[in-house]
Amino acid sequence: MNHDWEKAPREGSRVAKVSTSGELHDAVRNAIPGTTIVLADGEYDSTAPFVVSIRATIGEPVTIRAANPGKAVITGGACFQVRDSAYVIIQGLRFTNTGNTAIDLYHCDHIRITRNTFALEEDGTELKWLQIRGEDSHHHWIDHNDFGPRRDKGMYISASGGSRMSQYDLYEYNYFHGSGPSFPRKDGEIKAMRIGLSGVSMSDGFNIIQYNLFEHCDANPEIISLKSCRNEVRFNTFRCCEGHLTSRHGHFNRFYGNLFIGDGQRKGMGGFRIYGNDHLIHDNYLENLTDWAVNMDSGGHDGGPDGDIYTREVLTAHWRVYRAKVFRNFIVNGPGIAVGGSKPFGPVGVRVEDNVYRSAAGPFVTERAAADVVFERNRVEPADGKAGTDPEEWKRVLECSAQMRALTPADVGPKAP
């Protein structure tokens, strides 16, 4: 994956300094490869979006950045629409706009969104704050941004594509915080991230979500909702989040090295919830949750062992689980692993192996419906007052523990190293 193309944004051969919305409109319209647009401190309001449409190059990217990080504010009705573009960097801006997606990428590749603050002024609109869509979308890099808080319906990040899923996108070192519905869940959805969509859910994403911090992100019930295939979610930290990391549609997703830390009190704080074929859940640490650490639910549709039995009409259904593997996870307190549920098609070919469950209450595994599942070498330990937060307690179990740590706000977002 080519994500090293602009580790340290540099001044191009052509620098345009702007201080008004009109100047910014002109600068993005006239940009050529190698242009750096530098926004002076102040507010940039507009009734029309700032439209970027340029195919730059790896050697001469177009950079749009604040002169002083966080001091150039996109506000009012303003927003960025990036169309049919490549190698564009948007850096260090603060978004407080209302009623529009802050940054909308359409039919683009190699766009970097870095060290921005998304704190949109909410007005009741169901809104995606950052959106990735369009044909042949690939290799975007979303890093070191701050998202939140929010109470309106919608999501911080929504990525789909066109006829297939946006591919090879990287999401890392972002801070998602303070989201939660002020409405009944049946009336709408709120998520931190939705990577995929029902219509593209059978296509491969090859996307990576890593080293992000999710703090008090309450969802309904999907903190991250994967609706595509062959993605990896690794080394993230979830603190006191009501909801689950969910593989809602798609196959062959992998989840490892994540830390889930609850408070043991608020309802609905869970770990993983999965549907579909051949998912791997391993080497995760889950502590003091109040909902299932891993929920391999029953499905309302049976896509078959190859996941290829479907029509477009059933892409929104919950699909039967085939061949999920849940291994080497360390679960401390709270509910353990659930297999099956109330829907008609129970999991098939599931393996639960080499997990450690340390709790004073509740069974390690709850089989809620008949299912084909193998249990091997799992270990249940008495709590004995040990929380397990000492890394030495779980390093002996988790093979990727050297890359794992409980992230804090200082580790992520615009000001992180």
N, C-alpha and C positions, 0 to 999 in steps of 0.2 A: 504494500500500500504506500502510495507516494504522498505522505503528509509532511514531509520535511522541506517542501518547496519554499517556505518563507518563515523560517523559525524566528528571525529577527527582522520585522518590517523595516524597510529602508526607504530613504527619499529617492524618488525616481529622478530621471533627467529633466522632468518638467514638473514644477511645483506650482500649484494654484492655491493661494490663500484666500479664504472666504470668511465673511463675517455677517452676511445676511442670507435670508432664504432665497432671494433672487439670484445672488451670486452662486449659491450652492446648486440651484437648478441649472444655471449656465455651465458650471464646472463639470457636473456629471454628464451633461449633454455633449460637451466638447472634449471629454477625456479621450486620450489615446493611450496605447500601451506605454507603460512607464510613468504615467501621471500619478502624482501624489496630491490629493486634495486635503488641505489642512483646515479644520474648522476652528475659528477663534471661540473663546468663551462666549456663551450667550444662548438665547433660545432661537430655534429655527422652526417656525410655524408655517403651514401652507395648506391651502384647500386642495391642492393637487399633490400626488406622490412625487418624490424624487425618484426619477426613473433612470436606472443604470442599464445600459445595453451595449456591452463591449466584450469582444473576445481578445483578452490580453494573453500574455505568454508567461511561462514559468520564469523566464529571465527578466521580463518587464511587466510585472503585475500592476494593476491599478489599485491604489490604496486610498481609502476614505477614512480619515482619522481625526480625532480631537487633538488640538494643540496641547491641551491639558486634560488628561483622562477624567471623564465624568463631568467636565465643565461645558461641553457642547451638548445641548439638550434638544432632542427632537420632540416637539410638543404640539398640542392642539390637534388639528386634523392631518398633520404631516406623517409620513411614513416612507420607507424605501421599498421600491419594487425593482428587483433585479431580474432582467429578462434576457434570455439567450446570451448568457455571459460566461466567461471563464477567467480564472486567476484574478479575482477581485477580493480585496480585504476590506472589511468594515471593522474599525477598531476604536475602542475607548469612548464611545458615545453613550449618552443616557437617554432612554426612551420613556417619556411620560405622556405619549400621545393618547388619543381617545378614539375608540370606535373603529380603528383599522389595525390590521396585522402590522406589527412594527417593521418586520423585514419579511418579504415574500420572495422566495427564490423560485423561478419558473424556467424550466428547460435550461439549466445551468450545470456546470461542472467546476470543480476546484474553486469553490467559494469558501473563504475563511471568515467566520464571525467570531471575533476574539475580544475579550476584556471589555465588553459592553455591560451596561446595567439596564435591565428591563423592569420597569416599575410603572406600568401603564395605568393611566387614570381610568378607572372602570366606570361604566355607565349602564350596566345591565346587559350589554351586548355579549352574545356567545362568541368568543373570539380565540383564535390561535395567535399567540404572540409572535412566534417565529414559525414560518411555514416553508416546507420544501416540497415541490411538486413539479410536474411536467415530464415530458418524454426525455429519455437518455440523461437522467439526473445521476450524478455520481461524484465521488471523491470530495465531498464537502467536509469541512473541519470546523466544528463548533466547540470552542474551548474558552475556559476562564471567564465565563459570563455569570452574572447574577440575575436570577429570575425570582421575583416575588416582592411582596405578598400579593395574593389575589383571592377574590371571593366569587367572582362571576363564573358562569359556565364556560367551558372550553378547556384549553390546555396551553402549557408554556411552549412546547415544541410539538409540531405535527409534521411528520414526513410520510409522503406516499410516493408518488412518481407519476407515470403515465400508464402505458400498457404493462409495465413491470415496476417493481419496487426500486426506489432510489438505492444505489449500490455503493459500497465501500465508503460510507460516511463514518466519521469518527467524532464521538461526543466525549469530551474529557475535561475534568477539573472545573466543572460548572457547579454552581450553588443554587439548588432549588429549595425554596422555603416558604412557609406560611400560606399554603393553599388549603382551602377547605370550603365546602359548599355551604352557602347560607340559604339553601333551598332543599326540598326533599330530593333524595337521589333519583326517584322515579321521574322527576321532572327534567332531568338533564344530566350531563356528564362533566366531570372535572378531573383532569389528569395532569401529571407533570410532563409525561412524554407519551406520544403515540407514534410508534415506528411501524408504519404500514397501514393498510386499509383493507377491508374485506375484498375488494375487487382485485387487489394485487397480492393477496395473502399467500397464494400458491407460488409466487416467484421468490427467488433468492435475493436477500439483501446484502449479506456479507458485511453488515454494519457492526461497529464496536462501540459499546457504551462502557466507559471505564473511569475510575477515580473521580466520580461525582459524589456530592453530598446532597442527600434528600433529607430535609429536616422539617418535621411537622407538615408534611405534604399529605393531606387527607383527601382521599379519592373515593370513587364509587364503582367498584372497589379496586380499581387498577391504577396504581401509582405510575408504573410503566406498563403500557399495553403494547405487546409485540403482535403485529398482524402481518408477518412475513416469515421467510425461512432463512436458516443458516446465519443467524446473528449470534454475537457473543456479548454477554453482560457480565462484567467482572470487576472486582476490587472496588465496588461502590459501597457507600455507607448510608444506611437508612435509619434515622433516629426518630422514634415516636411518630411514625407515619401510620395513619389509619388506612389500610388497604393492603394490596399485594403487588408484587412484581409478577405480571401475568403474561404467559404465552397464550394469547387469546385465539389466534389463528396461525396456521403455518406449522412447519416441521423442522426438525434438526436444529433447534436453538439450544445454546449451551450457557449455563449459569454457574459461575464459580468464583471463589474468593471474595464474596460479598459479605458484609456484616449488617445484620439487622438487630437493632437495640431498641427495645420497648421500655415502657415504664411499669409494665405488669398491671396496669389499672384500667386505662381507657380501652373500651371494646374495639374490636376490629383491626388491631395491629397484627398483621400477618407477615409471612415470608413469600412463598411461591404458590401460584395457582396455574395449572397447565392444562392444555388441551392439544390434541394432535399427536404426531408420530415422532419417535426417536429423539426426545429431549434428554439432555444430560444436566443433572443438578448435583454438584459435588463441591466439596471443600468450602462450604459456607459456614458462617458462625451466626447463630440465631439465639437471642437472649431476651427473656422477660416479655415475650409476645403474648397477646391475648386471643389470637386466632391461629389457625394452623400454620406451623412452620413450613410444611409442604402439603399442598392439597392437590392430589391427582383425581380430579372430579370425574364423574360419569359424563357421557356426552348425549346430546340430543340427535346427533347424526353420526353414522358410522361411515367414515371415509375409506375404510378398508386398510389392510396391512401395508399397502403401498401408497395410501393417501390420495388415490386418484379416482375414487368413486364419488362424483359430485356433479351438480349443476350449479350454475351461477346463483340460483335461488337459495342454496344451502350454505353459501359462504359466510353468512352472518350467524350460523348456528354454532353451538358448542360441540366440537368434534370429539369423538371417542379417542382415548389415549391408547397408543400402541407403543410398547417397548421402551417406556421411560426408564431411566436408570438414576437412582438416588443413592449416592454413596459418599462416604467420608465427610458427612456433615456433623457439626457439633451443635446440639440443641440444649439450651439451658433454660429450665422452667417453662411453663406454659404448654399449650397443646403441641403434640408432636406431628405425626404424619397421618394424613387421612387418605384413604383409598376408596374411590367410588362415591356415589351420591344418589340423589333422587331421580336423576335422568335415566333413560332406559338402557344405555350402552356402557357397561362397566369397563374399566381399564383391562388391557390385554398385554401379557408378556412383560409385566413390570418387575424390576429387580430393585430391592432395597437392601443395601449391603454396607457393612463396615461403618455404620453411623454410631455416634455416641449420644445418648439421651440422659441428661442429668436433671431430675425433677423430683419433687416431693409428692406430686399429685398427677393423676391422669396417666393413661396408658401411652406407651411409645407410639403404637400404631393403632388406628381405629379403622376397621373395615366397615364402611357404611353400606356397601352393597357387594354382591358376589363379584369377585374379580380374579383374574389370573395373575398372581403375584408370588415372587420368591423372596424369602427373607433369609439372609445369611450373615453371620458374624457381626450382628449388631449388638451393642452393649448398653445396658441400662444401669446407671449408677445412682446411688442415693445422693440427694442434694447435700446433706451434711453442712448446710450453711454456706457452701461455696458457690459463689456466683459464676465463676469461670472467666471473669474478665481479665485475669492475669494471662497474658499470651502464652506463658509456659503451659498453661492448662490445656490449651487446644492446639498448640504447635505440634504436639506429639501425634495428632490425628490428621490435621489438614496439611496436605503436601505442598500447597502453594502459600503457606503462612508467611514465608519470608517477604512476599509482596503485599501482604495484607496489613492494614492498620486502620484504626477508627479515625476517620477524617474529621476535622473541625473546620469552621468557617475560615480560619487562617490558611488552610491548605488549598482552598479553591477560590474561584471568583476573580474579579479584575485585579485585586491587589496581591494575589498569591505569587510566590516566586515563579 
